[in-house]
Amino acid sequence: MRTLYVIRHAKAMRPPGLADYERPLEVRGREDAARLGKWLKARSRPVDLVVHSGAKRAAETAAILAHAWNGEAPLTISKTLYEAEPEEVMTLVRALSDEDAAVAIVGHNPSFHVFAAELAQMSRGEDADQLRAKFPTCGAATFAFDVDSWRDAVARNAKLEFFVFPRKL
């Protein structure tokens, strides 16, 4: 069994003249990420690895989540997650080490919304409906894959366990 947490970065600032990649989190974004981390700690298994895009807002979100959720889960950067196509996200997932059974990826819309909706295609219920409609900042979709290896992960064997975002916490 493999668990994948697909997490959109928290609310970020849009200062004039600052490159998109360098945008930091707003105060609300930092607070939302800490609340999500505590919520995940109380309701889900510890994460073995957190992978983020390297963009400042994704890196800040990942660090806050990892600290609140798991103490000090290892963080790693994959620039592929910045402006990635959904297929590129799945390629990254399928290349994960099988030593890491529970992995969080922190990135950006629109690719994370499309990717998560594709994974949820076989799922039903309120969480699945909300995910397909919108993937807000600091949203987290958790998928269970009934596989022994990440390389065997495909959308048809993903099961949405839950979808949460700040207004639901």
C-alpha positions as CSV (number, residue, x, y, z in Angstrom):
1,M,0.0,0.0,0.0
2,R,1.3,3.5,-0.9
3,T,-0.1,6.8,0.2
4,L,0.2,10.0,-1.7
5,Y,-0.7,13.4,-0.4
6,V,-1.3,15.9,-3.2
7,I,-1.1,19.4,-1.6
8,R,-1.4,22.8,-3.2
9,H,0.8,25.5,-1.7
10,A,-0.8,27.8,0.9
11,K,-2.0,31.4,0.1
12,A,0.9,33.5,-1.3
13,M,1.6,37.2,-1.7
14,R,1.7,38.8,-5.1
15,P,4.2,41.7,-4.5
16,P,4.7,43.8,-7.7
17,G,8.0,43.2,-9.4
18,L,8.7,39.9,-7.7
19,A,9.2,36.8,-9.9
20,D,6.4,34.2,-9.5
21,Y,8.9,31.6,-8.3
22,E,10.0,33.9,-5.4
23,R,6.5,34.7,-4.1
24,P,6.3,34.1,-0.3
25,L,3.4,33.0,1.8
26,E,1.0,35.4,3.3
27,V,0.4,35.3,7.1
28,R,-2.9,33.5,6.4
29,G,-1.0,31.0,4.3
30,R,1.5,30.2,7.0
31,E,-1.4,29.8,9.5
32,D,-3.4,27.6,7.1
33,A,-0.4,25.3,6.5
34,A,0.2,24.9,10.2
35,R,-3.5,24.0,10.8
36,L,-3.4,21.5,7.9
37,G,-0.2,20.0,9.3
38,K,-1.8,19.5,12.7
39,W,-5.0,18.1,11.1
40,L,-3.0,15.6,9.1
41,K,-1.0,14.6,12.1
42,A,-4.2,13.7,14.0
43,R,-5.9,11.9,11.1
44,S,-3.3,10.2,8.9
45,R,-0.1,8.2,8.9
46,P,3.2,10.0,9.2
47,V,4.8,11.0,5.9
48,D,8.2,9.5,4.9
49,L,9.1,12.3,2.4
50,V,7.8,15.7,1.3
51,V,8.7,16.8,-2.2
52,H,8.1,20.4,-3.3
53,S,8.6,22.4,-6.5
54,G,11.3,24.7,-5.0
55,A,9.2,27.8,-5.5
56,K,9.3,29.8,-2.3
57,R,5.6,29.4,-1.5
58,A,5.7,25.7,-2.0
59,A,9.0,25.3,0.0
60,E,7.5,27.3,2.9
61,T,4.3,25.3,2.8
62,A,6.2,22.0,2.7
63,A,8.5,23.0,5.7
64,I,5.5,24.2,7.8
65,L,3.6,21.0,7.0
66,A,6.5,18.7,7.7
67,H,7.2,20.3,11.0
68,A,3.6,20.3,12.2
69,W,2.8,16.9,10.8
70,N,5.8,14.8,11.3
71,G,8.4,16.7,13.3
72,E,11.1,16.8,10.6
73,A,10.1,14.7,7.6
74,P,12.8,14.9,4.9
75,L,12.2,17.6,2.3
76,T,13.4,17.5,-1.2
77,I,13.0,19.7,-4.3
78,S,11.8,18.6,-7.7
79,K,11.6,21.6,-10.0
80,T,9.5,19.3,-12.3
81,L,6.5,20.2,-10.0
82,Y,6.7,23.9,-10.9
83,E,4.5,24.4,-14.0
84,A,4.3,20.6,-14.5
85,E,1.8,18.9,-16.7
86,P,-0.2,16.2,-14.9
87,E,1.7,13.5,-16.8
88,E,5.0,14.8,-15.4
89,V,3.6,14.7,-11.9
90,M,2.6,11.0,-12.4
91,T,6.1,10.3,-13.8
92,L,7.6,11.8,-10.7
93,V,5.3,9.7,-8.4
94,R,6.1,6.5,-10.3
95,A,9.8,7.2,-9.8
96,L,9.6,7.5,-6.0
97,S,11.6,5.2,-3.9
98,D,9.7,2.2,-2.5
99,E,11.4,2.9,0.8
100,D,9.0,5.8,1.1
101,A,5.5,4.4,1.5
102,A,3.8,7.7,2.4
103,V,4.8,10.8,0.3
104,A,3.5,14.3,0.2
105,I,4.0,16.4,-3.0
106,V,3.5,20.2,-2.7
107,G,3.0,22.2,-5.8
108,H,0.7,24.4,-7.9
109,N,-2.5,24.7,-9.9
110,P,-3.6,24.1,-12.5
111,S,-1.5,20.9,-12.8
112,F,-2.2,19.7,-9.2
113,H,-6.0,20.2,-9.7
114,V,-6.0,18.3,-13.0
115,F,-3.7,15.6,-11.6
116,A,-5.7,15.1,-8.4
117,A,-9.0,15.0,-10.4
118,E,-7.6,12.3,-12.7
119,L,-6.6,10.2,-9.6
120,A,-10.1,10.7,-8.2
121,Q,-11.8,9.6,-11.3
122,M,-13.0,6.3,-9.8
123,S,-13.9,7.9,-6.4
124,R,-17.4,9.0,-5.4
125,G,-18.8,11.2,-2.6
126,E,-18.6,14.7,-1.3
127,D,-14.8,14.9,-1.1
128,A,-14.4,13.7,-4.7
129,D,-17.1,16.1,-6.0
130,Q,-15.4,19.0,-4.1
131,L,-12.0,18.1,-5.5
132,R,-13.2,17.9,-9.1
133,A,-14.9,21.3,-8.7
134,K,-11.9,23.2,-7.1
135,F,-8.5,22.7,-5.6
136,P,-8.0,25.7,-3.3
137,T,-4.8,27.0,-1.8
138,C,-3.6,24.7,1.0
139,G,-5.9,21.9,-0.2
140,A,-4.8,18.4,0.4
141,A,-6.0,15.3,-1.4
142,T,-4.9,11.9,0.0
143,F,-4.8,8.9,-2.2
144,A,-4.2,5.2,-1.4
145,F,-2.7,3.1,-4.1
146,D,-3.1,-0.7,-3.6
147,V,0.3,-1.4,-5.0
148,D,3.6,-2.6,-3.6
149,S,5.7,-0.3,-5.7
150,W,5.3,3.3,-6.8
151,R,6.2,2.3,-10.4
152,D,2.8,0.5,-10.5
153,A,0.8,3.5,-9.4
154,V,-1.8,4.5,-12.0
155,A,-5.0,6.6,-11.8
156,R,-7.3,3.5,-11.9
157,N,-5.8,2.0,-8.7
158,A,-5.9,5.3,-6.7
159,K,-8.6,5.7,-4.1
160,L,-9.3,9.1,-2.7
161,E,-9.2,8.8,1.1
162,F,-10.0,12.5,1.9
163,F,-9.9,16.0,0.5
164,V,-9.5,18.9,2.9
165,F,-8.8,22.6,2.6
166,P,-8.7,25.5,5.1
167,R,-12.4,26.2,5.1
168,K,-13.2,22.5,5.9
169,L,-10.7,22.4,8.9
